[in-house]
Amino acid sequence: MDEAAELPPAPPEAREVFGDHLPEAVRYAELLADAGVRRGLIGPREVPRLWERHLLNCAVLAEAVPDGVSVCDVGSGAGLPGIPLALVRPDLQITLLEPLLRRTTFLQEVVELLGLDHVTVVRGRAEEMLGKVPPVHVVTARAVAPLDRLAGWGVPLLRPYGEMLALKGDTAEEELQAARAALSKLGVVRTSVIQVGEGVVDPMSTVVRVEVGESPGGVRFAAKRAKAARVGRPTRRRR
């Protein structure tokens, strides 16, 4: 049986969330249900709940993202949450960062098919991107790794006073408590657990917000950041 045939129609909440971009959201759902399953990017059992559990669950993250900022979606996978966020927030400049070729190939196809001119796909590991991608205002992630490890990858990519928004489940508070020491060493100055998507998704999406001060990544990454800045600086010719 064709996996794409199992995809349910977009629920009423989808029109509320995606607005004029609902046709693109439907196309993305179809791509996930078809090519996404065939290429092993999502499991076939996820197809019937793509809208509620995946697209809408991720799209409501837009409530927590400031206007007009740069975003890096770390470990983007099949494009969650980066693609739904891009569909509802054309004001953002979004980088989808993913190390696996088969995933970045899919992401590039999606970006081109949906005409997402404000989205860039980059293949690479987050921990190797310092100095290779411009620092961003916001890092997003979903189901990538435990919070302490995720922060070690994502926080150094932030601009000073930026924030990481990690979609988490019921264990958000526990993960945050367990990661406090690691977060402090990374230059994190404030943390909170928020919920988004009231009236759209049930239960609401839980987000761990991690805010940094003037030194994202802390002392550990200060030298790396300075070195990356020197390497990226054009060399002046001597007269």
N, C-alpha and C positions, 0 to 999 in steps of 0.2 A: 504493500500500500504506500502511496506517495505521502511522505511525511508532511509536505506542505499542505496537503488536504486537511490535516488535523488542526491547522491554525484557526482558532475561532475569530469571528469578526471583531473589529475594534469596539470596545465597550464605550458607552456614552462619555465616561470620564476622559477618554482619549481625545475627543474633540475639544473638551474644555482645556486640557493641558497643552495639546499641540497646535490648536487653532488652525490657521491657514496652512500649517505644515503637516497636517494629518495625512495627506496622500503620501508624503515622503516617509512618515512614520510607518504607514501600512506597508510600503515597499520594503522598508528595512526589516519589518517583522517577517515578511515573506522570504527575504534573503536569509534571515536567521533560520527560519523553519526549513528551508530547502538546502542551499549551499552550506549554511552554518552547521547543519546536522551531518550532511555528507562528508564534510571536511573535518568532522570531529571537534568543532568549536563549541557546540552545545550538545547536550544529550537529547535524544528524541523524546524523552519523557517531559522535557521542559516546554515542548511546543504548545500544548494546550494552555499553559499558564504564562506564555511569553508576555502578554500585555500586563497583567497584574503584577507578576513577580519580577519582571525584568524591565520592560520599557517604561511603564509608569513609575515603578519603584525607583528608577534611576532619574527620570525626567524631573521629578519633584525636587531633586537636589538643587535645581535652579533657584529655589527659594532662598538658599543660603549663600549664593554666589553674588558678589557685588557687580554693579554695572560696568561693562566695558573693560574688563580685566583680561589678562592672559592666564590660561589654564593649561596644566599638563596632567593628562590622565595616565597615571603610572600603571603598567601592567594591563593595558587596555583590553587585551584578549579579543573578544568578538565585538568590542566597541562599547562596552558597558562600564561606567556610565557615560563615556565621552560622546557617543553618537546621539543618544536621546537629549543630552544636555545641549549639544550643538543645534539640534532641531528646534528647540524651544528658545534658544538664546543666540541669535545671529550676531549679537553685539560683542560676543566673546571671541578671542583668538585662542583656538584650542589645538594643542599638540597631543596626538595619540601615541604614546610611547609603549612599545611592545618588542620583546627580544626575538620572538619566533617568526620565521619567514612566512609560514603558511598563514599565520594570523595577520601579519602586516600586509600580505597580498590581498587577503579578504578585505581588510580595512581600507586599503587604497581603492579597491573596486567599489566599495560602498560610498566612499567620499566622492568619487567621480560620478557614480550613478545618481546620487542624490544632489549633486551640484553644491556641495558644502565647501565653498571657496574660503571660508574662514577656519578650515581644519587642515592640519598638516600631519602626515603619518611619518613617524621616525622609528626605525628599527634599532634597538639597542637595550642594554640593561641600565636601569636607572642609576645604579651605583657607578657607572662608567660615563655618565652624561655631564658631569660637572665641567663647565667650560666649553662643552660641545653644543649645548642648547642654551639659549638665553634664560636667565632666571625669570620665574613667573610669579604672579601674584597669588595664584591658587594651585595647589596640587590636589587632584581627586584620585580616589581608588575604591575598588570594590572587590572583596573576596580575594585579595592578593596574598596577604600574609598576616600573622599576628601583629598587633599595633607597634610593638617595639621594633621589630624588624622592618616593617613598612615605613616607619618614621625615619629609620636610618637610611632608607633609599630615597624617600620623598622630600624630607625637610631640607636637605642641602640644595635642592633645586629651586627653592623659594627665594624671592627677593626679601630684603629686610622688611620686617613687619607683615610678611605674608602669612598664609594659613593653609593647612592641609585639612581636607574634608574627606573622611573615610566612612563609607557606608558600611555599617556593622549591624549585627543582629542582636539577639537578647544578651549576648555576653559583652556588650560595649562597655558598661561600667567596670566589669571585672578586668577587661583588657586594659582599660585606662589606668586603673589602680596598679596593675602589675607592671605597667610600662613607665610609671612616673619617674623613676630614677634615670632610665635611658633617655626619656624626653628632656629632662633637665639638662643633661650633658649635651644635648643637641641644640641648645639655645632656645628651647620652648619656654615661653613666659606665661601662657594661659591655656587652659584646656576646658572643654565643656562637652556635654552630650546633649544633642538637640534632636527634635523630631520634626519631620517635614512631611507634607502631603496630606494634611487633614482634609477629610472629605473626598479624597481622591483614591488613596490606598488604605487598606485596612488589613493588618495593622499599619500605622504610619511608618515611614522609613526612618531608621535611627542612624544618626550621623555623629561621629566623633570629630569635634573641631579642635585643631591643634594650632595655636598661634605662636609665631616666633617674634623675637626682638630684632635687634640690629645685626645679629650674627647668626643667620640660619646655618644649622649644622654644628654650632658651637666652636670651641677651641680646636677640636679635632679636624674641622674642615677649613679653618681660617687659612692655614698655610696652603692647602690645596687650591682654595679659591684665589689666593694671591698669585700662585704659580700659574693657574689657568688664565688669569687676567693678563699676566706678563706674556704668556705664550700667544695669546690672541691679539696683543697690541702690535700694530704695524711698526716695522723697524725703520728708523730715520736714517737717511743716507748722510754720510759725512761730506761736507763740502771741501 
